[in-house]
């Protein structure tokens, strides 16, 4: 058996570029006074934000009020709305009634996490603070773009063509779980994991380039669900094994929250007996609608994030498809394998409820029962030989045996 480490994932956290400038307004005020100009409050402080900006900030439609927006207080929500409305209106510089760079950065990051459709922004920004002689301190935020406004329009059209075609094929009357799974499968089938892909931190890399990393996978998935009115939260953290930065999502389904890691559904393996051709591999549904208890075996959520608790385990894919086992009996499992190869299924999946069951079944499944299945294929087909492969997922208490019939 040959061991292979998990595929490395590209960085998923966005870096904010912060520049602070302090502008003292006393000189400006003195100049206006000495020339006899009649000073007005706003003129004296230059680009000072209106005092009523928070009260007049246009409310966001419900569909745009994401999870992280809802975690903010009323003042912070107002700043979020100012930023969002300004950016979507094409403003290059946006004034906010706040000079705390850390707070502005938090709000900006929250906005980016809630809105995967802001693909033309890198997530970086320049924040310049001002302290006028009159009035309160404020800041001007300049978001960093990854394309020109003209390119943005063209890319938006490319994205909408793919997304619109996808949505036209979704059964609007389908259960939310089915919509979630369909989006999960679609993103995996559409995308190739590539750390060198252009724009790999946003949805354009998926819908137009079809190559991305975890941030692109997760945000594209988030966008598809958002368009269908399903709550989907972008989550950042790291992989426990190697401390690599990583991004995934949390979805709301049937009044409960679940983790979904689309990237790791794209044939990411721990160990396989031999290299499995990509066209032969089964999708990995370990992280489709799983609880905290499962995701935290391999993932660690950023401690700065306030995300929902995910306790429900009723949507476990393997349980729903009769591949989940709460007991082990060798003869019973041999018959399961025989039934699978008689039906010429491409693989047999065994997901166990706990470590003890996995340990009890492991050697049988990867040795004697695997050979029993291979001999069954030889007897059924008359082939002179057969090659068997298996995938071992110890973190998930899961073993997959692949069968070849020709």
C-alpha atoms as one frame of an Amber mdcrd trajectory, in Angstrom:
protein
   0.000   0.000   0.000   1.297   3.431  -0.908   0.641   6.404   1.331  -0.110
   9.852  -0.050  -0.555  13.034   1.956  -3.617  15.191   1.531  -3.482  17.602
  -1.359  -2.259  20.979  -0.226  -4.755  23.813  -0.272  -4.009  27.378  -1.219
  -4.296  30.195   1.281  -7.847  31.366   1.793  -7.606  34.323   4.130  -7.665
  37.778   2.643  -4.997  40.289   3.668  -6.036  43.868   4.265  -3.566  46.614
   3.363  -3.953  49.407   5.879  -2.515  52.915   5.628  -3.229  55.505   8.291
  -2.906  59.232   7.618  -3.636  61.853  10.238  -4.877  65.153   8.849  -4.934
  68.088  11.237  -7.641  70.543  10.318  -6.522  73.586  12.341  -4.491  75.144
   9.518  -7.376  74.844   7.079  -9.737  76.513   9.514  -7.283  79.360  10.148
  -6.861  79.977   6.428 -10.589  80.239   5.859 -10.997  82.564   8.802  -8.203
  84.941   7.766  -9.417  85.321   4.173 -12.839  86.240   5.388 -14.480  83.208
   3.819 -17.597  82.181   5.650 -16.732  78.754   6.996 -19.301  75.991   6.765
 -18.962  72.934   8.978 -18.471  70.472   6.131 -16.140  72.814   4.227 -13.896
  73.348   7.206 -13.268  69.649   7.713 -12.815  68.857   4.031 -14.178  65.363
   3.246 -15.641  64.834   6.687 -18.487  62.348   6.768 -21.993  63.687   7.393
 -23.040  63.351  11.021 -26.213  61.606   9.979 -24.496  59.010   7.739 -25.396
  56.122  10.035 -29.044  57.102  10.150 -29.331  57.644   6.393 -27.399  54.537
   5.281 -29.745  52.678   2.958 -31.041  49.417   4.415 -29.952  46.202   2.725
 -32.486  43.812   1.165 -32.997  40.708   3.303 -31.088  38.543   0.809 -28.020
  40.757   1.322 -28.135  40.621   5.116 -25.659  37.802   5.629 -24.665  35.955
   8.768 -21.764  38.245   9.643 -23.903  41.350   9.107 -26.336  39.980  11.668
 -23.566  39.620  14.268 -22.870  43.382  14.252 -24.479  46.059  16.415 -26.573
  48.842  14.873 -23.653  51.259  14.418 -21.464  48.585  12.848 -24.295  47.521
  10.542 -24.611  51.114   9.355 -20.910  51.192   8.434 -21.291  47.808   6.707
 -24.181  49.229   4.651 -22.189  52.329   3.729 -19.325  50.157   2.503 -21.537
  47.696   0.633 -23.734  50.315  -1.010 -20.710  52.403  -1.974 -18.812  49.508
  -3.498 -21.777  48.157  -5.454 -22.415  51.707  -6.727 -18.856  51.825  -8.057
 -17.463  54.399  -5.613 -13.672  54.393  -5.399 -13.413  56.117  -2.010 -15.961
  55.520   0.737 -16.167  57.588   3.903 -17.172  55.959   7.172 -17.842  57.636
  10.496 -15.155  55.677  12.326 -11.392  55.948  12.803 -10.744  52.609  14.523
  -8.856  50.763  11.792  -9.297  47.394  13.517 -13.068  47.812  13.619 -13.234
  48.982   9.997 -11.129  46.017   8.965 -13.481  43.642  10.817 -16.542  45.136
   9.141 -14.905  45.093   5.703 -13.922  41.432   6.178 -17.455  40.598   7.342
 -18.887  42.225   4.234 -16.548  40.287   1.949 -17.418  37.009   3.694 -21.143
  37.643   3.230 -20.908  38.648  -0.436 -19.114  36.224  -2.787 -20.525  38.208
  -5.721 -17.982  40.986  -4.980 -15.487  38.979  -7.004 -13.804  42.074  -8.461
 -12.390  42.988  -5.035  -9.214  41.352  -3.770 -10.206  41.801  -0.143  -7.348
  44.227   0.387  -8.023  47.876   1.133  -6.350  51.167   1.981  -7.845  52.828
   5.040  -6.885  56.426   5.720  -8.010  58.053   8.959  -8.607  61.775   9.518
  -8.849  63.871  12.672 -10.423  67.215  11.692 -10.324  70.290  13.884 -14.099
  70.267  14.044 -16.250  67.177  14.136 -15.427  63.559  14.844 -12.598  61.485
  13.362 -13.485  59.474  10.258 -11.867  57.281   7.627 -11.772  56.890   3.875
 -11.730  53.322   2.581 -10.356  52.496  -0.849 -10.960  48.882  -1.800  -8.382
  47.124  -3.938  -9.710  45.769  -7.247  -8.470  42.821  -9.305  -9.880  44.130
 -12.594 -11.105  47.327 -14.206 -14.805  48.303 -14.146 -15.028  47.365 -17.821
 -13.491  43.944 -17.153 -15.836  43.551 -14.204 -18.857  43.849 -16.491 -17.524
  41.223 -18.858 -16.670  38.833 -16.050 -20.067  39.329 -14.448 -21.670  38.308
 -17.743 -19.499  35.178 -17.907 -20.422  34.211 -14.360 -24.121  34.854 -14.913
 -24.141  32.710 -18.051 -22.898  29.683 -16.101 -24.921  30.351 -12.956 -28.086
  31.160 -14.896 -27.832  27.911 -16.861 -27.275  25.972 -13.634 -30.239  27.563
 -11.852 -32.500  26.920 -14.826 -31.964  23.199 -14.295 -32.650  23.190 -10.550
 -36.045  21.944  -9.466 -37.383  24.901  -7.484 -39.654  22.528  -5.578 -36.770
  20.310  -4.469 -35.873  19.876  -0.825 -33.117  22.221   0.407 -30.833  19.266
   1.081 -31.141  18.183  -2.538 -30.329  21.726  -3.689 -27.290  21.777  -1.412
 -26.067  18.409  -2.695 -26.695  19.418  -6.314 -24.616  22.578  -5.856 -21.909
  20.537  -4.108 -21.716  18.081  -7.018 -21.837  20.856  -9.605 -18.908  22.814
  -8.167 -16.802  19.656  -7.817 -17.544  18.523 -11.385 -16.919  22.007 -12.775
 -13.639  22.753 -10.987 -10.094  21.456 -10.940  -7.981  22.180  -7.878  -5.014
  24.344  -8.896  -2.998  26.574  -6.600  -1.700  28.498  -9.634  -5.162  29.369
 -10.975  -5.850  33.042 -11.662  -8.339  34.782  -9.351  -8.386  31.682  -7.151
  -9.714  33.603  -4.150 -13.024  34.408  -5.837 -15.899  32.900  -7.801 -14.650
  33.982 -11.229 -11.944  31.304 -11.065 -14.639  28.624 -10.715 -17.397  29.786
 -13.035 -15.125  31.089 -15.813 -11.705  29.487 -15.304 -12.889  26.154 -13.837
  -9.730  26.041 -11.698  -9.412  27.283  -8.135  -8.489  26.621  -4.507 -10.571
  26.334  -1.350 -11.653  29.991  -1.251 -12.946  29.816  -4.822 -14.731  26.491
  -4.283 -16.395  27.673  -1.074 -17.464  31.094  -2.347 -18.841  29.691  -5.608
 -20.873  27.175  -3.610 -22.007  29.973  -1.291 -23.086  32.060  -4.281 -25.181
  29.274  -5.825 -27.020  28.734  -2.540 -27.469  32.460  -1.956 -29.151  32.747
  -5.339 -31.588  30.074  -4.166 -32.309  31.728  -0.829 -30.398  29.167   1.266
 -28.245  30.509   4.108 -24.589  29.684   3.478 -21.773  31.095   5.622 -18.159
  31.367   4.494 -15.818  30.011   7.192 -12.055  30.364   7.486  -9.645  28.372
   9.595  -6.891  25.852   9.131  -6.209  22.174   8.656  -5.307  20.626  12.001
  -2.673  18.270  10.575  -0.436  20.913   8.999  -1.863  24.313  10.113  -2.547
  25.227   6.480  -5.091  28.013   5.991  -8.383  26.763   4.644 -11.892  27.920
   3.783 -15.228  26.099   3.732 -18.891  26.822   4.502 -21.723  26.298   6.956
 -25.234  25.856   5.551 -28.679  26.095   7.078 -30.970  23.195   6.166 -34.145
  21.939   7.838 -33.764  24.526  10.625 -30.288  23.265  11.584 -26.714  24.198
  10.637 -24.149  21.887   9.013 -20.576  22.156   7.742 -19.906  21.679   4.030
 -16.365  21.516   2.633 -16.717  21.346  -1.135 -12.958  21.367  -1.743 -12.436
  18.205   0.243 -15.270  16.583  -1.664 -13.125  16.845  -4.790 -11.290  13.539
  -4.401  -8.972  14.555  -1.569  -7.587  11.393  -0.055  -5.449  10.298   2.869
  -4.214   6.897   1.722  -4.919   4.668  -1.265  -3.560   1.240  -2.103  -2.490
   2.495  -5.543  -2.972   5.692  -7.518  -6.639   5.871  -8.492  -7.369   7.487
 -11.884  -9.362  10.677 -11.418 -12.146   9.394 -13.691 -12.489   6.335 -11.449
 -12.668   8.061  -8.089 -15.791   8.432  -6.025 -16.732  11.876  -4.778 -16.022
  12.343  -1.116 -19.209  13.123   0.839 -17.584  13.076   4.273 -18.008  16.835
   4.601 -21.433  17.270   3.008 -23.718  18.467   5.826 -21.684  17.205   8.774
 -21.648  18.388  12.418 -18.913  20.056  14.454 -17.916  16.684  15.901 -16.921
  15.470  12.428 -15.367  18.592  10.892 -13.248  19.317  13.962 -11.406  16.035
  13.561  -9.476  17.642  10.705 -10.404  21.363  10.645  -9.973  24.235  13.080
 -12.225  27.304  12.873 -10.650  30.746  13.259 -11.166  31.715  16.885 -12.172
  35.236  15.837 -15.273  33.930  14.049 -18.689  33.694  15.666 -20.365  30.927
  13.683 -23.394  28.728  14.428 -23.038  25.539  16.415 -23.540  22.508  14.163
 -24.907  19.601  16.207 -27.264  17.751  13.854 -25.960  14.590  12.165 -29.155
  13.485  10.425 -27.934  14.382   6.923 -24.872  12.128   6.950 -24.602  11.087
   3.300 -23.527   7.526   4.046 -26.318   6.991   6.534 -28.859   8.300   4.030
 -27.528   5.882   1.381 -27.155   2.759   3.561 -23.365   2.884   3.732 -23.145
   3.667   7.460 -22.602   0.861   9.967 -23.148   0.652  13.704 -21.974  -2.981
  13.998 -19.536  -5.307  12.249 -19.869  -8.950  11.230 -17.432 -10.397   8.717
 -19.906 -12.711   6.989 -22.457  -9.913   6.647 -19.884  -7.624   5.074 -18.727
 -10.373   2.712 -22.294 -10.656   1.444 -22.520  -6.868   1.015 -19.390  -7.033
  -1.139 -20.756  -9.948  -3.168 -24.009  -8.086  -3.786 -22.072  -5.018  -4.924
 -19.801  -6.843  -7.373 -22.688  -8.956  -8.711 -24.410  -5.640  -9.510 -21.092
  -4.385 -10.954 -21.036  -1.350  -8.711 -17.835   0.682  -9.190 -17.085   0.774
  -5.470 -18.228  -0.376  -2.037 -18.284   2.204   0.765 -18.093   1.335   4.449
 -18.454   4.215   6.905 -18.417   3.255  10.584 -19.998   4.948  13.550 -16.829
   4.978  15.655 -13.154   4.136  15.867 -13.621   0.679  17.420 -15.835  -0.548
  14.559 -13.451   0.889  11.983 -10.519  -0.862  13.658 -12.417  -4.157  13.883
 -13.295  -4.152  10.177 -10.190  -2.553   8.698  -7.879  -5.522   8.135 -10.683
  -7.781   6.911 -11.914  -5.229   4.378  -8.490  -4.318   3.036  -7.224  -7.897
   2.880  -9.420 -11.034   2.977 -12.781  -9.485   2.051 -11.186  -7.447  -0.715
  -9.715 -10.654  -2.151 -13.056 -12.432  -1.780 -14.668  -9.679  -3.832 -11.933
  -9.899  -6.482 -12.362 -13.665  -6.750 -16.104 -13.158  -7.116 -15.448 -10.845
 -10.089 -13.118 -13.438 -11.636 -15.797 -16.093 -11.263 -18.534 -13.858 -12.682
 -16.558 -12.520 -15.654 -14.033 -15.234 -16.508 -11.314 -12.570 -16.511  -7.762
 -13.923 -16.029  -6.976 -11.327 -13.374  -8.479  -8.312 -11.648  -6.979  -5.248
  -9.958  -8.497  -3.953  -6.715  -7.861  -0.605  -5.076  -8.999   0.866  -1.819
  -9.133   4.250  -0.149  -8.553   4.538   3.564 -10.019   7.502   5.516  -9.092
   6.880   9.171 -10.285  10.316  10.335 -13.750   9.526   8.995 -13.766   5.822
  10.001 -14.321   5.011   6.323 -12.980   2.549   3.750 -13.818   2.538   0.037
 -12.998  -0.483  -2.153 -12.895   0.119  -5.913 -13.872  -2.679  -8.294 -12.759
  -3.001 -11.905 -14.642  -5.279 -14.303 -12.678  -5.036 -17.474
